[in-house]
Amino acid sequence: MPSPELLILALNTAVALLAYLVVYPLFCGANGWRIAVNDLLATATVVAVSGILYTGTGLSFNLLLFTTNWFWFTLLSYLAIETPLMLWYFSKHNVWASFKL
């Protein structure tokens, strides 16, 4: 059985890749506001699944420089995985222009 850290990292990677390679191109296109709403749902999904798995277990997660609980490990690792994908997608689809008022 994989370690809890590896399981959360795999979940985060799968959700981020699914979001940026399938969901956002099909349903959001270059609309930054739609991407933001859908990204909140993706983030909530990984936090909810991790919470179901690890709430109340008392496990500590190693985040290289420090240890933390499941919530912060999930949120910070998802942010680290998602950021390069977001920058790539926003540049490729010119999403930055959709934020101009």
Secondary structure, DSSP 8 states (H G I E B T S, - for coil): ---HHHHHHHHHHHHHHHIIIIIIIIIITT-HHHHHHHHHHHHHHHHHHHHHHHTTS---EE-SSSEE-HHHHHHHHHHHHHHHHHHHHHHHTTGGGGG--
